[in-house]
Amino acid sequence: MNHTLELINNRKSIRNFADKKISNKNINTIIQSALRAPTAGNQMLYSIIEIDDQTIKNKLVKSCDDQPFIASAPLVLLFLADYQRTYDLFISSGVEEYAKREGIDHRSPGVGDLMLASCDALIAAQNTVLAAESLGLGSCYIGDIMENYEIHKELFDLPEYTFPITMLCYGYPVGNYIERKPTPRYPQEYIHFKNKYRKLDTSDFANMVKPIKDIYFKNEKFLGNAENIGQHFYTKKFTADFTKEMNRSVQKALSEWSGLE
């Protein structure tokens, strides 16, 4: 197995960081890896905010579903889906007059543009994860940054056509990170299809969740009165308060982005 595949297959999330600074050289290497990520039409429809203000990091602990390790992470990067910069480029380039002259219907960014920008941002974010791993650093995604849209919009002075799609914490791992096995995943046959989608049946699901049930939850009880993995995740994730807030928050952002309620 080559080194890149080793990084991909052995990567684990970490939430406990060594008290060790990340050099400016390594931070720049991580950022540069994002800039080399695939991007739609070479437009780079994302922005990255490096958060080194401890006061802001402390606020993010609370606004991102009470995750204290955010405050102690040596490096925190916020990835924005960003069509604001590109749209501002259009306006500064005189596209309104150009569109009128050429008979083009001028428009503002829509929800499809948001989806495209979100893809750009997430692809760039994953490049940094692998770059960090290659430098001996671990990382953890913070999807909860999509919650509390109004708070984060004000906290980072976000303009109209931006959305905080993900955030990453990086640092040097401590403890048994090297020895700890990666979290098991569903078997490939339930994820990888050819030519068309395949809906799964009850027997498929029983086999699909087996690695999770037998390994990941071996020493854990199901949440509440849940009787199986499906009920457990339904309670822990799908109907949890933070998920409800995420949906409210994203809907608010979509409304402001598109002007549609």
C-alpha positions as CSV (number, residue, x, y, z in Angstrom):
1,M,0.0,0.0,0.0
2,N,1.4,3.4,-0.9
3,H,1.7,6.3,1.6
4,T,-1.4,8.2,0.3
5,L,-3.6,5.1,0.7
6,E,-2.3,4.5,4.1
7,L,-3.3,8.0,5.2
8,I,-6.8,7.6,3.8
9,N,-7.3,4.2,5.3
10,N,-5.9,4.9,8.8
11,R,-7.3,8.4,9.3
12,K,-9.4,8.9,12.5
13,S,-11.0,11.9,14.0
14,I,-9.3,13.3,17.1
15,R,-10.8,15.5,19.8
16,N,-7.9,15.6,22.2
17,F,-4.9,17.7,21.1
18,A,-1.4,17.9,22.4
19,D,-0.3,21.2,23.8
20,K,1.9,21.9,20.9
21,K,1.7,24.7,18.4
22,I,1.5,24.1,14.6
23,S,4.3,25.9,12.8
24,N,3.4,28.7,10.3
25,K,5.1,26.6,7.6
26,N,2.8,23.7,8.3
27,I,-0.3,25.9,8.5
28,N,0.6,27.4,5.1
29,T,1.1,23.9,3.7
30,I,-2.3,22.9,4.8
31,I,-3.9,26.0,3.3
32,Q,-2.0,25.5,0.1
33,S,-3.3,22.0,-0.2
34,A,-6.9,23.4,-0.1
35,L,-6.1,25.8,-2.9
36,R,-5.0,22.9,-5.1
37,A,-8.3,21.1,-4.7
38,P,-10.5,20.4,-7.7
39,T,-12.9,23.3,-8.1
40,A,-15.9,24.1,-10.5
41,G,-14.6,25.9,-13.5
42,N,-11.5,27.0,-11.6
43,Q,-13.7,29.6,-9.8
44,M,-12.7,28.5,-6.3
45,L,-16.2,29.1,-4.9
46,Y,-15.1,29.0,-1.3
47,S,-13.3,31.0,1.4
48,I,-11.3,29.9,4.4
49,I,-11.3,31.8,7.7
50,E,-8.5,30.9,10.1
51,I,-9.7,31.4,13.7
52,D,-6.9,32.2,16.1
53,D,-8.9,34.5,18.4
54,Q,-9.4,32.5,21.6
55,T,-12.6,34.5,22.4
56,I,-14.2,33.4,19.1
57,K,-13.1,29.8,19.6
58,N,-14.7,29.9,23.1
59,K,-17.9,31.1,21.6
60,L,-17.8,28.4,19.0
61,V,-17.7,25.8,21.7
62,K,-21.2,26.8,22.7
63,S,-22.7,27.6,19.3
64,C,-21.4,24.3,17.8
65,D,-23.3,22.0,20.2
66,D,-21.1,22.3,23.3
67,Q,-17.8,20.8,22.0
68,P,-15.1,22.0,24.4
69,F,-12.2,20.6,22.3
70,I,-12.8,23.4,19.7
71,A,-11.3,25.9,22.3
72,S,-8.1,23.9,22.7
73,A,-7.5,23.1,19.0
74,P,-4.2,24.7,17.8
75,L,-5.7,25.4,14.4
76,V,-9.3,26.0,13.5
77,L,-10.4,26.6,9.9
78,L,-13.8,27.6,8.8
79,F,-14.8,26.7,5.2
80,L,-17.4,28.9,3.6
81,A,-19.4,28.2,0.5
82,D,-18.7,31.5,-1.1
83,Y,-20.4,33.0,-4.2
84,Q,-20.1,36.5,-2.9
85,R,-16.6,37.0,-4.2
86,T,-17.4,35.7,-7.7
87,Y,-20.6,37.7,-7.9
88,D,-18.7,40.8,-6.7
89,L,-16.2,40.1,-9.5
90,F,-19.1,40.0,-12.0
91,I,-20.5,43.3,-10.8
92,S,-17.1,45.0,-10.8
93,S,-16.5,43.7,-14.3
94,G,-19.5,45.5,-15.6
95,V,-21.6,42.4,-16.3
96,E,-24.9,44.2,-15.8
97,E,-24.3,46.5,-18.8
98,Y,-22.7,43.6,-20.7
99,A,-25.7,41.3,-20.1
100,K,-28.0,44.1,-21.3
101,R,-25.9,44.6,-24.4
102,E,-25.7,40.9,-25.2
103,G,-29.4,40.1,-24.4
104,I,-28.5,37.9,-21.4
105,D,-30.9,37.7,-18.5
106,H,-28.8,39.0,-15.5
107,R,-29.4,37.1,-12.3
108,S,-28.2,36.8,-8.7
109,P,-26.8,33.6,-7.2
110,G,-29.4,30.8,-6.7
111,V,-29.6,27.7,-4.6
112,G,-27.9,25.7,-7.3
113,D,-24.9,28.0,-7.0
114,L,-24.9,27.5,-3.2
115,M,-24.8,23.7,-3.8
116,L,-21.9,24.1,-6.2
117,A,-20.0,26.4,-3.8
118,S,-20.7,23.9,-1.0
119,C,-19.1,21.2,-3.0
120,D,-16.1,23.3,-3.8
121,A,-15.6,24.1,-0.1
122,L,-16.0,20.5,1.1
123,I,-13.5,19.2,-1.5
124,A,-11.0,21.9,-0.4
125,A,-11.6,20.9,3.3
126,Q,-10.9,17.2,2.6
127,N,-7.6,18.1,0.9
128,T,-6.5,19.8,4.1
129,V,-7.4,16.7,6.2
130,L,-5.0,14.5,4.1
131,A,-2.3,17.2,4.1
132,A,-2.5,17.5,7.9
133,E,-2.3,13.7,8.2
134,S,0.8,13.7,6.1
135,L,2.4,16.2,8.5
136,G,1.6,14.1,11.6
137,L,-1.5,16.1,12.5
138,G,-5.0,14.9,13.3
139,S,-8.3,16.6,12.6
140,C,-12.0,16.6,13.3
141,Y,-14.8,18.0,11.2
142,I,-17.4,20.2,12.9
143,G,-20.6,19.9,11.0
144,D,-22.4,21.8,13.7
145,I,-21.1,25.1,12.3
146,M,-24.2,24.9,10.0
147,E,-26.3,25.5,13.2
148,N,-27.1,28.9,14.6
149,Y,-26.7,30.7,11.2
150,E,-27.6,34.1,12.6
151,I,-25.0,33.9,15.3
152,H,-22.2,32.7,13.0
153,K,-23.2,35.2,10.3
154,E,-22.7,38.1,12.8
155,L,-19.6,36.5,14.5
156,F,-17.7,36.3,11.2
157,D,-19.3,39.3,9.4
158,L,-20.5,37.0,6.6
159,P,-22.0,38.7,3.5
160,E,-25.2,37.6,1.7
161,Y,-23.8,34.9,-0.6
162,T,-21.8,32.9,1.8
163,F,-22.6,29.9,4.0
164,P,-20.5,28.2,6.7
165,I,-20.6,24.7,5.4
166,T,-18.0,23.0,7.6
167,M,-15.3,23.7,10.1
168,L,-12.1,21.7,11.0
169,C,-10.0,21.5,14.1
170,Y,-6.4,20.3,13.7
171,G,-3.7,19.4,16.1
172,Y,-1.1,16.9,17.2
173,P,-2.7,13.7,18.5
174,V,-2.2,12.4,22.1
175,G,-2.8,9.1,23.7
176,N,-3.4,5.9,21.6
177,Y,-4.2,7.6,18.3
178,I,-1.7,5.5,16.3
179,E,-2.8,2.2,17.8
180,R,-6.6,3.1,17.7
181,K,-8.3,1.3,14.9
182,P,-10.3,3.4,12.4
183,T,-14.1,3.4,13.0
184,P,-15.7,0.7,11.0
185,R,-17.8,1.6,7.9
186,Y,-20.7,-0.1,6.1
187,P,-19.6,-2.8,3.6
188,Q,-18.9,-1.5,0.1
189,E,-21.7,-3.5,-1.5
190,Y,-24.3,-1.3,0.3
191,I,-22.7,1.9,-0.8
192,H,-21.3,1.2,-4.2
193,F,-23.8,0.5,-7.0
194,K,-23.4,0.3,-10.8
195,N,-25.4,2.3,-13.3
196,K,-28.4,2.8,-11.1
197,Y,-29.5,3.2,-7.5
198,R,-30.5,0.1,-5.5
199,K,-32.9,0.3,-2.7
200,L,-32.0,-2.0,0.2
201,D,-34.3,-4.4,2.0
202,T,-34.5,-5.6,5.6
203,S,-32.0,-8.3,5.1
204,D,-29.6,-5.9,3.4
205,F,-29.9,-3.5,6.4
206,A,-29.2,-6.3,8.9
207,N,-25.9,-7.1,7.1
208,M,-25.1,-3.4,6.4
209,V,-25.1,-2.4,10.1
210,K,-23.4,-5.5,11.4
211,P,-19.8,-4.0,11.5
212,I,-21.2,-1.1,13.5
213,K,-23.2,-3.2,15.8
214,D,-20.6,-5.8,16.4
215,I,-17.6,-3.5,16.8
216,Y,-18.4,0.1,17.3
217,F,-21.3,-0.4,19.7
218,K,-19.9,-3.6,21.3
219,N,-19.5,-2.0,24.7
220,E,-22.2,0.6,24.4
221,K,-25.9,0.5,25.1
222,F,-28.5,1.8,22.7
223,L,-29.8,5.2,23.4
224,G,-33.0,5.3,25.5
225,N,-35.4,2.6,24.6
226,A,-33.9,1.9,21.2
227,E,-33.9,-1.7,20.2
228,N,-31.6,-1.6,17.2
229,I,-29.1,0.5,15.4
230,G,-31.7,2.2,13.2
231,Q,-33.7,3.3,16.3
232,H,-30.5,4.4,18.0
233,F,-29.4,6.7,15.2
234,Y,-32.9,8.0,14.7
235,T,-32.9,9.1,18.3
236,K,-29.2,10.2,18.6
237,K,-29.0,12.0,15.2
238,F,-32.1,12.4,13.1
239,T,-34.6,13.6,15.8
240,A,-32.0,15.2,18.1
241,D,-32.3,18.9,19.0
242,F,-29.1,19.8,17.2
243,T,-30.3,18.3,14.0
244,K,-33.6,20.2,14.3
245,E,-31.6,23.4,14.8
246,M,-29.4,22.5,11.8
247,N,-32.4,22.2,9.5
248,R,-33.9,25.5,10.8
249,S,-30.6,27.2,10.4
250,V,-30.0,25.9,6.8
251,Q,-33.5,26.8,5.8
252,K,-32.9,30.4,7.1
253,A,-29.7,30.6,5.1
254,L,-31.5,29.3,2.0
255,S,-34.3,31.9,2.4
256,E,-31.8,34.8,2.7
257,W,-29.7,33.4,-0.2
258,S,-32.6,32.9,-2.6
259,G,-35.2,35.3,-1.3
260,L,-37.6,32.3,-1.1
261,E,-39.4,31.4,2.1
